Amino acid sequence: MEDKEKKQGLRLLHSLPEEEPDIWGMNPAELRDYLDRLYALRKDLDSREPGDEESEEYEDWADAHENLEDRIDEVLDRLDELK
C-alpha cells in the first residue's frame, strides 16, 4: 500500500467526530450495529499500519488505534451491562 493511501486513512480516522454516540441511550441491537461499524473501521485501520514503528506516522496510527480500541471496549462493556 502506498504511503499516500496510509496517510489518507489516518486523516479519515482523525476526521471522525470526537464525540461518541450516546451508547447509554442505545438498545442492544443499535449497540451491535455500532460495534460492527467500529470493527470495520479497525480492520481498515489495521490494513494501513505503517511499517516504520519509529516514525511519527506510526505514532499517530497507534494513537488512533488505541482510541478505537477504547471505543470498542466501552460498547462491549455496555452490551454486557444490558444482559
C-alpha positions as CSV (number, residue, x, y, z in Angstrom):
1,M,0.0,0.0,0.0
2,E,1.4,3.4,-0.9
3,D,2.3,6.0,1.8
4,K,-0.3,8.4,0.3
5,E,-3.1,5.8,0.9
6,K,-1.9,5.2,4.5
7,K,-1.9,8.9,5.3
8,Q,-5.4,9.4,3.8
9,G,-6.7,6.6,6.0
10,L,-5.2,8.2,9.1
11,R,-6.7,11.6,8.1
12,L,-10.1,9.9,7.6
13,L,-9.9,8.4,11.1
14,H,-8.9,11.7,12.7
15,S,-11.7,13.5,10.9
16,L,-14.3,11.4,12.7
17,P,-16.3,13.3,15.3
18,E,-14.5,13.4,18.7
19,E,-17.8,12.8,20.4
20,E,-19.0,9.2,20.5
21,P,-22.7,8.4,20.0
22,D,-24.6,8.2,23.2
23,I,-24.2,4.4,23.9
24,W,-26.2,4.8,27.1
25,G,-29.3,5.6,25.0
26,M,-28.8,2.7,22.6
27,N,-30.6,-0.6,22.7
28,P,-28.6,-3.8,22.2
29,A,-29.3,-4.0,18.5
30,E,-28.1,-0.5,18.0
31,L,-25.0,-1.2,20.1
32,R,-24.2,-4.3,18.0
33,D,-24.7,-2.2,14.7
34,Y,-22.3,0.5,16.1
35,L,-19.9,-2.2,17.2
36,D,-19.9,-3.7,13.7
37,R,-19.0,-0.2,12.3
38,L,-16.2,0.1,14.8
39,Y,-14.9,-3.4,13.9
40,A,-14.9,-2.5,10.2
41,L,-13.1,0.8,10.9
42,R,-10.5,-1.2,13.0
43,K,-10.0,-3.6,10.1
44,D,-9.4,-0.8,7.7
45,L,-7.0,0.9,10.1
46,D,-5.1,-2.3,10.7
47,S,-4.6,-2.6,7.0
48,R,-3.0,0.8,7.0
49,E,-0.4,0.1,9.7
50,P,2.8,2.0,8.9
51,G,5.9,-0.2,8.6
52,D,8.3,2.0,10.5
53,E,7.5,1.8,14.2
54,E,9.8,4.7,14.9
55,S,8.0,7.1,12.6
56,E,5.7,9.9,13.5
57,E,3.1,8.4,11.2
58,Y,3.2,5.1,13.2
59,E,2.8,7.1,16.4
60,D,-0.3,8.8,15.0
61,W,-1.6,5.4,13.8
62,A,-1.0,3.8,17.2
63,D,-2.9,6.7,19.0
64,A,-5.8,6.3,16.6
65,H,-5.8,2.6,17.1
66,E,-5.8,2.9,20.8
67,N,-8.7,5.3,20.8
68,L,-10.7,3.0,18.5
69,E,-10.0,0.0,20.8
70,D,-11.2,2.1,23.8
71,R,-14.4,2.8,21.9
72,I,-14.9,-0.8,21.2
73,D,-14.3,-1.8,24.8
74,E,-16.9,0.8,26.0
75,V,-19.5,-0.6,23.7
76,L,-18.7,-4.2,24.7
77,D,-18.9,-3.2,28.4
78,R,-22.3,-1.6,27.8
79,L,-23.6,-4.6,26.0
80,D,-22.6,-6.7,29.0
81,E,-24.4,-4.4,31.3
82,L,-27.6,-4.9,29.3
83,K,-27.5,-8.7,29.6
